[in-house]
Amino acid sequence: MLDDMLDYMEHIRQRPVWQPIPPEVRGAFTAPLPRQPISLSQAHAQFMTQVLPYAGGNSHPGFMGWVQGGGTPVGMLAEMLSAGLNANLGGRDQMPLEVERQIGLWMRELFGFPDTSSGLFVTGSSTANLLAVLVARTQALGAASRACGVAGEGAQLVAYAASSAHSCITKAMEISGLGNQALRQVPVNAQGQMDVSALTRMVAADRLAGLQPFLVVATAGTVNIGAIDPLEQVAALAAQEQLWFHVDGALGALAMLSPELAPQFKGIEQADSIALDFHKWGQVPYDAGYFLARDGAGQLETFATPAAYLARHTRGLAAGSPWPCDLGPDLSRGFRALKTWFTFVCHGTEKLGAAISNSCALAQYMKQRIEATPELELMAPVALNIVCYRFRSANANTINDELVVLLQESGIAVPSASTLDGQVVIRAAIVNHRTVVADIDALLDATLVLGQKLTSAQPIHSLHRELL
Ligand SMILES: *Cc1c(COP(=O)(O)O)cnc(C)c1O
């Protein structure tokens, strides 16, 4: 099994990035309860033939659809160790928790956070952003709101995020009981960054209307185009207006590991909290999201709950309070910290940072090639690692939507489709450390061939073999 997975990673380039799932393969997983066992090798064989070839493809260097990391052999081996150990990181006095705390110390150092900061591994930034809304809500309403809920004063709370913010911020407002109408969408400038003067006006208007502004979410690397909101300006306004300043750094925060890119994130060190994903640019296997708070006390105030069966001691296995279960919603938790620790120590942060800046260099290369190709059109500024473009055509929205599907089905490259100002764009997010110039060329070459075929109504079924 180990050999199969090492071979998979080593030779992934020879596979299609993605391929449609045949109906009989899909159907193999609609079986009834397995009352009698099959052998481990039979289960493994089924995995090899029916699961592995039809995965999403994000380990492949040609995968640029959505923002997803590539994983590494080191991360895979660490996952095997954690599964073998079967540690439950909800709490108690155990060394796996010190590994998680080590990551907390590293994040504190990376973002220049004080000794009072605390952090927590979560599934991903969707959850980390939810924790930010919950902690900010409890700070704004006081710990008493845990008893009375948000129906009273909570109804007055308003939060702000740019119109380019990730949809999980809206979801977090809904889950937190504040409702998505309490999230103001701040307009963005031509670079796709939050317009801070508009934010200033919106906060003033809400105060005048008797509402209580409590939270501003800035994004460090927007999901659609990779824009970085003006963090320092947002920090200054948040300080002046006493708003919780949260940074959604799911995509971009780890660019702090790159000395060339870090200056663009100036202001992030002033955040009250940061959401980030090790499973994206950190190349840690799924899932590994992280929530970092400047003041751990607020996190405890939001989540710590006394329970007789979770009583703490100063000695014995129930020592070591506070526990992660005091800092977030989960009690039982896996050992996400181990694969993150292995990834950091076995590669070193200089190399991880270099892989991040290399994705941005590839994005600049791609931008230049698009600008030098008359059939293609660049659709957004390229600040980090995301390139939005389209094939020029009279019928551009329909053609480019179809083009993305055809590219995915070709197995050559996987971009995703998105929409910017009503225009359908082909979006390439370069995150995987395995991606090189040839992969960018393959995507653009395939876009040209398929785009020409689509617009001239030539048959397109044989593209995969032709181009490979
Ligand atoms: C990916 C992403 C998220 C969501 O993170 P998950 O880890 O997928 O839950 C949130 N915000 C931004 C900017 C992202 O890129």
The ligand as an SDF file (V2000), in Angstrom:
LIG
                    3D

 15 15  0  0  0  0  0  0  0  0999 V2000
  -10.3900   28.2360    0.6960 C   0  0  0  0  0  0  0  0  0  0  0  0
  -10.8660   29.4840    1.2760 C   0  0  0  0  0  0  0  0  0  0  0  0
  -11.7700   29.4890    2.3380 C   0  0  0  0  0  0  0  0  0  0  0  0
  -12.4010   28.2220    2.8520 C   0  0  0  0  0  0  0  0  0  0  0  0
  -11.4360   27.4120    3.4400 O   0  0  0  0  0  0  0  0  0  0  0  0
  -11.6690   25.8470    3.6020 P   0  0  0  0  0  0  0  0  0  0  0  0
  -10.3570   25.3770    4.1500 O   0  0  0  0  0  0  0  0  0  0  0  0
  -11.9510   25.3100    2.2350 O   0  0  0  0  0  0  0  0  0  0  0  0
  -12.7950   25.6410    4.5380 O   0  0  0  0  0  0  0  0  0  0  0  0
  -12.1090   30.6900    2.9050 C   0  0  0  0  0  0  0  0  0  0  0  0
  -11.5970   31.8440    2.4470 N   0  0  0  0  0  0  0  0  0  0  0  0
  -10.7300   31.8890    1.4180 C   0  0  0  0  0  0  0  0  0  0  0  0
  -10.1940   33.2080    0.9740 C   0  0  0  0  0  0  0  0  0  0  0  0
  -10.3240   30.7110    0.7950 C   0  0  0  0  0  0  0  0  0  0  0  0
   -9.4720   30.7460   -0.2250 O   0  0  0  0  0  0  0  0  0  0  0  0
  1  2  1  0
  2  3  1  0
  2 14  2  0
  3  4  1  0
  3 10  2  0
  4  5  1  0
  5  6  1  0
  6  7  2  0
  6  8  1  0
  6  9  1  0
 10 11  1  0
 11 12  2  0
 12 13  1  0
 12 14  1  0
 14 15  1  0
M  END
$$$$
